[in-house]
């Protein structure tokens, strides 16, 4: 009988030890799963940081000229204004006008090489994302909400708006009211 009790006690101890081991294994497996999950999250975070850093560097390269290009736009405006105000028929200023035209062409070609593009929307539909309406004017020739006149060209650098085009937008002509003679 003593042997049976000893065996029962040993069996109970073995069962308890087995349960303790099973519990311990389960706890360790949960800890391992949590550690793997955390490692995956850290790796994903690192990958996101790397990707964001690469995008920031790419944007820095792409838009590094933004401020410099913005400072050059008034020079282009002045050259264009000089051509507008000078008469192409005046023989006295023809050499100067040709020089301005060549300078402006070289300037525009250089800006194009660096992805700086002019926005000259004359006759196009008004686009609030690229145009700034300075006034509205009645027009029978153009559809309402079309660009009637461009005061100042807009510019974009690599597709990002640098300066909106300043424009006059067309509106429908006002209905003509009958004159006093027609009413009588």
C-alpha positions in Angstrom: 0.0 0.0 0.0 2.9 2.3 0.8 4.2 1.6 -2.6 0.9 2.5 -4.2 0.8 5.8 -2.3 4.4 6.5 -3.3 3.6 5.8 -6.9 0.4 7.9 -6.7 2.4 10.8 -5.2 5.1 10.4 -7.9 2.4 10.3 -10.6 0.8 13.4 -9.2 4.2 15.1 -9.0 4.9 14.1 -12.6 1.5 15.3 -13.7 2.1 18.7 -11.9 5.6 18.9 -13.4 4.2 18.1 -16.8 1.6 20.7 -16.4 4.2 23.2 -15.2 6.3 22.3 -18.3 3.3 22.6 -20.6 2.4 26.0 -19.0 6.1 27.1 -19.3 6.3 26.0 -22.9 3.0 27.9 -23.7 4.3 31.1 -22.0 7.6 30.8 -23.9 5.8 30.3 -27.2 3.6 33.4 -26.5 6.7 35.4 -25.6 8.4 34.1 -28.8 5.4 35.1 -30.9 5.3 38.6 -29.3 9.1 39.0 -29.9 8.6 37.9 -33.6 5.7 40.3 -34.0 7.8 43.1 -32.5 10.7 42.3 -34.8 8.4 42.5 -37.8 7.0 45.8 -36.7 10.5 47.2 -36.1 11.6 46.0 -39.6 8.5 47.6 -41.1 9.1 50.9 -39.3 12.7 50.9 -40.5 11.6 50.2 -44.0 9.1 53.1 -43.8 11.7 55.4 -42.4 14.1 54.5 -45.2 11.4 55.0 -47.8 10.4 58.4 -46.4 14.1 59.5 -46.3 14.5 58.5 -49.9 11.3 60.4 -50.9 12.6 63.5 -48.9 15.9 63.3 -50.7 14.2 62.9 -54.1 11.9 65.9 -53.3 14.9 68.0 -52.2 16.6 67.3 -55.5 13.5 67.9 -57.5 12.5 71.1 -55.9 15.9 72.5 -54.8 15.6 75.2 -57.5 12.1 76.4 -56.3 13.2 79.5 -54.5 15.9 80.4 -57.1 13.4 79.9 -59.9 10.8 82.0 -58.1 13.3 84.8 -57.8 14.0 84.7 -61.6 10.3 85.0 -62.7 10.2 88.8 -62.4 13.2 89.0 -64.8 11.2 86.9 -67.4 8.2 89.2 -66.8 10.3 92.3 -67.4 11.7 90.9 -70.6 8.3 90.0 -71.9 6.9 93.3 -70.9 9.7 95.1 -72.7 8.8 93.2 -75.9 5.1 94.0 -75.5 5.8 97.7 -75.1 8.2 98.1 -77.9 7.1 98.4 -81.5 8.4 95.7 -83.9 8.1 98.3 -86.7 10.4 100.9 -85.1 13.7 100.7 -87.0 15.6 102.5 -84.2 14.9 99.9 -81.6 14.8 96.8 -83.8 18.4 95.6 -82.8 17.5 96.1 -79.1 14.2 94.2 -79.5 16.0 91.3 -81.3 18.5 91.2 -78.4 15.7 91.0 -75.9 13.9 88.3 -77.9 17.1 86.2 -78.1 17.8 86.7 -74.4 14.2 85.7 -73.5 14.4 82.6 -75.7 17.7 81.5 -74.1 16.2 82.1 -70.6 13.1 80.2 -71.4 15.1 77.3 -72.9 17.2 77.1 -69.8 14.2 77.1 -67.5 12.6 74.3 -69.6 15.8 72.2 -69.1 15.2 72.4 -65.4 11.4 71.5 -65.7 10.2 75.0 -65.1 7.1 75.4 -67.3 5.1 78.5 -68.1 1.3 78.5 -67.6 -0.2 80.7 -70.3 -3.9 79.8 -70.2 -5.3 82.3 -72.8 -8.7 80.9 -74.1 -8.6 77.9 -71.8 -11.2 77.2 -69.1 -10.5 78.8 -65.7 -8.7 76.5 -63.3 -8.6 77.7 -59.7 -5.7 75.4 -59.0 -3.4 77.1 -61.5 -5.0 80.5 -62.2 -5.8 83.5 -60.0 -8.7 85.5 -61.2 -8.0 89.2 -61.1 -11.3 90.4 -62.7 -14.3 89.2 -64.7 -15.3 90.7 -68.0 -18.2 90.1 -70.3 -17.4 88.3 -73.5 -19.5 87.2 -76.4 -16.5 85.3 -78.1 -15.6 83.0 -75.2 -17.5 80.6 -73.1 -18.2 81.8 -69.5 -15.4 81.0 -67.1 -12.8 81.0 -69.8 -9.5 82.9 -69.5 -10.0 86.1 -71.5 -6.7 87.8 -70.8 -3.5 86.9 -69.0 -1.9 89.7 -66.9 1.0 87.5 -65.8 2.0 84.0 -66.8 2.1 81.4 -64.1 4.8 78.8 -63.6 5.2 75.3 -62.3 8.3 73.4 -61.3 8.2 69.7 -61.9 4.4 69.8 -61.8 4.3 71.8 -58.6 2.7 75.3 -58.8 5.3 78.0 -58.3 3.1 81.0 -59.2 -0.5 81.0 -60.4 -1.3 82.8 -63.7 -3.1 86.1 -63.1 -6.0 86.2 -65.4 -9.2 88.0 -66.4 -12.1 85.5 -66.6 -15.0 85.8 -69.1 -18.6 85.9 -68.0 -21.8 85.8 -70.1 -22.9 89.1 -71.5 -25.7 90.8 -69.5 -29.1 90.4 -71.2 -30.0 93.4 -73.2 -33.1 95.2 -71.9 -35.5 96.6 -74.4 -35.0 100.2 -75.1 -37.7 102.8 -74.4 -38.4 103.2 -78.2 -39.1 99.4 -78.5 -41.5 99.4 -75.5 -43.7 102.1 -77.0 
